[in-house]
Amino acid sequence: MQDAELLHTIHELVEEEHTLERAHVGTGLSAQERDRLHELEVQLDQCWDLLAQRRARRKAGLDPDAATPRGAEVVEHFLQ
């Protein structure tokens, strides 16, 4: 996935996240909505990680297309 595609995906995920959160201001989310919010957070972490990998590889003179997405079990343990 190219940088522009990653940024577009990130934008779409953030929009969905914000829409979900705005729809429930002052009220709680259902279990299904909480699960979806968690899925969005994981997908965002994965996209940001892949984008960072691509940028680092490019800066190091390496092929950014060789960057690979990491699983949720990896990106969810990164320190923010």
C-alpha positions as CSV (number, residue, x, y, z in Angstrom):
1,M,0.0,0.0,0.0
2,Q,1.4,3.4,-1.0
3,D,1.7,6.3,1.4
4,A,-1.3,8.2,-0.2
5,E,-3.5,5.1,0.2
6,L,-2.5,4.7,3.8
7,L,-3.3,8.3,4.6
8,H,-6.6,7.9,2.8
9,T,-7.4,4.8,4.8
10,I,-6.3,6.6,8.1
11,H,-8.6,9.5,7.2
12,E,-11.6,7.1,6.6
13,L,-11.0,5.2,9.9
14,V,-10.7,8.4,11.9
15,E,-13.9,9.7,10.3
16,E,-15.8,6.5,11.3
17,E,-14.3,6.7,14.8
18,H,-15.4,10.3,15.2
19,T,-18.9,9.6,13.8
20,L,-19.3,6.7,16.2
21,E,-18.2,8.8,19.2
22,R,-20.3,11.8,18.3
23,A,-23.4,9.7,17.9
24,H,-23.1,8.7,21.5
25,V,-22.1,11.9,23.3
26,G,-23.7,11.7,26.8
27,T,-24.7,8.1,26.3
28,G,-22.8,4.8,26.4
29,L,-21.8,2.7,23.5
30,S,-23.3,-0.7,23.0
31,A,-21.1,-3.8,23.3
32,Q,-21.0,-4.0,19.5
33,E,-20.1,-0.4,19.1
34,R,-17.3,-0.7,21.7
35,D,-16.0,-3.7,19.8
36,R,-16.1,-1.7,16.5
37,L,-14.3,1.3,18.2
38,H,-11.6,-1.1,19.4
39,E,-11.3,-2.6,15.9
40,L,-10.9,1.0,14.5
41,E,-8.2,1.8,17.0
42,V,-6.3,-1.4,16.1
43,Q,-6.6,-0.7,12.4
44,L,-5.4,2.9,12.9
45,D,-2.4,1.7,14.9
46,Q,-1.5,-0.8,12.1
47,C,-1.9,1.9,9.4
48,W,0.2,4.4,11.3
49,D,2.9,1.8,12.0
50,L,3.0,0.8,8.4
51,L,3.3,4.4,7.3
52,A,6.1,5.0,9.8
53,Q,7.9,1.9,8.5
54,R,7.6,3.1,4.9
55,R,9.0,6.5,5.9
56,A,11.9,5.1,7.9
57,R,12.8,2.7,5.0
58,R,12.7,5.6,2.5
59,K,14.8,7.8,4.8
60,A,17.4,4.9,5.1
61,G,17.5,4.6,1.3
62,L,15.6,1.3,1.4
63,D,12.6,0.2,-0.6
64,P,9.4,1.4,1.3
65,D,7.4,-1.2,-0.5
66,A,9.2,-3.9,1.5
67,A,7.5,-2.6,4.7
68,T,5.0,-5.1,6.0
69,P,2.0,-4.7,8.1
70,R,2.3,-5.9,11.7
71,G,-0.4,-7.8,13.5
72,A,-2.6,-6.4,16.2
73,E,-0.7,-8.4,18.8
74,V,2.4,-6.4,17.9
75,V,1.1,-2.8,17.4
76,E,-1.1,-3.0,20.4
77,H,1.9,-3.4,22.7
78,F,3.7,-0.3,21.4
79,L,4.1,2.6,23.9
80,Q,2.2,5.7,22.9
